[in-house]
Amino acid sequence: MEIPGIPAPLLTALSQVGVGRVALVGGAVRDLLLHRLHNDPWRGVPDLDLVVQGRASELVKELADQLGEGVVQRCQEHGAYGTVELELNLDGQQVLLDVATARCESYPVPAENPQVSFGSLADDLARRDFSINAMALDLVSGALLDPHGGQADLELRQLRFLHHDSVRDDPTRLVRGARYAARLGLELDGASADQTTSTLAKWPWPWRHGDPPSEAPSALGTRLKMELELLLEREPWLAALGALQRWGALVLLDTALQADTQWPRRLRWAARLGLPLLVALVAGARQPLALAERLQLPHRQHRLLAQWLELRRRLAEQQLVGSLELPEHWCGLLEASGCSPEAVALALACSSGPRRPLLRWLLRWRQVNAELTAADLLAAGMRQGPELGQRLRQLRAERLRLERI
């Protein structure tokens, strides 16, 4: 048997292991039916998921014996979920392999992590998000296993949830759906769209906007952040976020973001300025710091949002009294303690007012120095002290007055 994108020695070795039924599952099967190679987006090498009706660790041991010494470059086991990550080198070709024990999942508490138990291949396919990802290719017989009609949905270019409680159990499935929609040109089928709308309207999760961010369940917190990071880093994010908004699913983050029409411009500016796209997205929330805490953004990103909010407040105050008329005035504000170039860049990305002064400060004004240095002034007879710093600021202001807004 030959499968495009899968090295023949790997297929041969997998067909000879005696642990239990082994199948290729998930995106690799879907992409084969779409005549696409399922490669890791960062490294451009095959990225394959296997499920075994048996212990994944035993399959990996047998597979390593079959492939021979030196082929397995990296092996990391995750005991809690019965999975093993492998990196193989087959005659110079790198292959990433995830091997998992077939399992069942249940969600006693909606949006929390599921309870996991070992199961059959059919159980493992039934726990997945969409029918297009619930197919398997038996690596011994070569048979396509499609118990949920995924191949027909691919032909119809539609995303269909496997269960009527799919969104209630795990709302991050909507983010994954948006990734597939953007990458593959798919759309939610009617029943899945109705499930999305009704579930979001009912909000069946034991946490609501305004509750303490730390109490949010995993699928509305850290897992939601992980899925958003994948969307923003690996997918055509403009189309993917557009799908989320079209489905009403940005409300998972914030009601203000669901109604926001400025996020495409904000994220384009953030991309140009080298800012984290997730931070630029969160900046459109009603309470950005609360959302950052719920998603558990890194401290540096949380600090960036706090600096930007303080800068936004200062800008509003100064513009209200009309005190920002000259470049030196802008420099005084933007160079105040507690402000960073990244916060100014975020203010530029988020600004609905004048952008030119912020851009000119980032590109030029902050690099303008006084014509004389401290050493020059000391050599001319000035003494160390506050007057020296004041004179340097005056000299810099004189040079800044030659700049244009």
Secondary structure, DSSP 8 states (H G I E B T S, - for coil): ---TTS-HHHHHHHHH--SS-EEEETHHHHHHHTT---B-TTT-SBEEEEEESS-HHHHHHHHHHHH-TT-EEEEEEEGGGTEEEEEEEETTEEEEEEEEE-EEEE-SSTTS--EEEE--HHHHHHTSSBGGGS-EEETTT--EE-TT-HHHHHHTTEE-BSSTTHHHH-THHHHHHHHHHHHH--EE-HHHHHHHHHHHHH--SS--TTS-GGGS-GGGTHHHHHHHHHHHHHS-HHHHHHHHHHTTGGGGT-HHHHH-S-HHHHHHHHHHHT--HHHHHHTTSSSHHHHHHHHT--HHHHHHHHHHHHHHHHHHHHHHHT---SHHHHHHHHTSTT--HHHHHHHHHH-SS--HHHHHHHHTGGG---SS-HHHHHHTT--SSHHHHHHHHHHHHHHHTTS--
